[in-house]
Amino acid sequence: ETTASWWRDAVIYQIYVRSFADGDGDGTGDLAGVRARLPYLVELGVDALWFTPWYLSPLADGGYDVADYRSIDPAFGTLAEAEKLIAEARELGIRTIIDIVPNHVSDRHSWFRAALAAAPGSPERDLFHFRPGRGEHGEIPPNDWVSEFGGTPWTRLDDGQWYLHLFAPEQPDLNWAHPAVRQEHEDVLRFWFERGVAGVRIDSAALLAKDPALPDFTEGADPHPYVDRDELHDIYRSWRAVADEYDGVFVGEVWLPDSERFARYLRPDELHTAFNFNFLACPWDAGLLRSAIDDTLAEHAPVGAPATWVLCNHDVTRTVTRYGREDTGFDFAAKVFGTPTDLELGTRRARAAALLSLALPGAVYLYQGEELGLPEADIPRDRIQDPMHLRSGGVDPGRDGCRVPLPWSAGEPYAGFGSTAEPWLPQPQSWPSYAADAQSGDASSMLTLYREALRLRRGEPGFAATVEETSGGRLNWLPSAPGVLAFARTDGLVCVVNLSDGAVELPDHTEVLLTSGPLDGSGLLPGDTAAWLRR
Ligand code: TEU
């Protein structure tokens, strides 16, 4: 394998820094916590770490409100410590991916402070989207767009002008038509590539470019006033030129259900990879999953980009909770408090889904805590900090339920998160039972399953993405019973996932390498169980 292509079949572990491990006891996870847990990540067997934003930030949106892209938030550590972490991880064979948030900055960023202090019409305000309001007294927002967090994406200042923020008011959108905005981000990319990062996740990658007229939204308008606009491709082509100087790799957060539009970002001179949200959002259903997989491979084929397989991240409901519900798909708009779930069932399915995603050709993203089988936590309403909840007037549960500080050790305070003060989000009563140390020696635990699967995946070249499979576009499906997915990889490796209710026979002449749960007394593969086999 060449250095230039490590990302084509990597397993990338997502670290939500604030909730991974607390190194200094203050209730917030930090870089010291990560450094102390590097051996755990080596033992788990991941190839790279993606860190959610660790920059200076008022944390109005968990760090996706960046006040300074070139410094680390003091709650997390220092720049020197980040450099050490990047280097230490690399020595252990683990690469680092950082998270760049180009659509907006924090309202505390020096550019926005200067814009606030400057007059309407000033060059400082040109870096953002400032507009007069509508109505007799300018009291109506400049257009009818809706914020990703609900309500109008416009906030009015005392001088009467409004500024645009597709997310929270603390996240003013940058004006990507301005050359200084483009220059600054290319400089920031260099800044981090110089410090040894191997890749960059691009936040809200399809939202940066806006129609300069900022027109009202018309259903079906093409181009859309702010989603997936053509200008983006020019921006990412110049980013790619910067990345290529360092052998850096991009993963775009391109949330577009239309696979043709999605694939336009995955060109050899644009983004190397993008998150596969269609797979993430897909219900636990053999037919739908098979189509999601086929569509994914077909859309990546013409551009030669490897697929990514994602089951969870810091924005979505934890997998074991999702798969234990009646509706197993994921939909932001459908999130409500108190949806019933069967955790036993959800866990069985999540275990099978882990083996499925790790057997598919391409890269896999693993969100912290998924390897422990953590469920979505119920956070008391008065403790929820997510702006998605706060901005919805308390109606939307928000995303904090998947961001709870991790349990490391069953017998310690706060399940071993490392805090002496109360962690920033409360942990459920059940947390100690999920602790990494409690799962470590347990052959039936989720952690053991992930470790085993990653060990096998590393050791079996057949699981590695081949160019044929990732860009030639087809999975070798084997005949199977209804509700069962079965496919072969190279070197005789076979993956069977039984999504039906009944037990099924395993293919003839196969040796069982790993299963997500015990086979039944007659050697059949029970429902909601997966197996890795060798023919
Ligand atoms: O999310 C961007 C994003 O558009 C979706 O995840 C969004 O929440 C959804 O489309 C709502 O309809 C990224 C980050 O992952 C998220 O944590 C941040 O809050 C957001 O950007 C703003 O930076």
Residues whose N, C-alpha, C, O or C-beta is under 5 A from the ligand:
A	BS01	TEU	D61 Y64 E148 F167 D203 S204 D315 F332
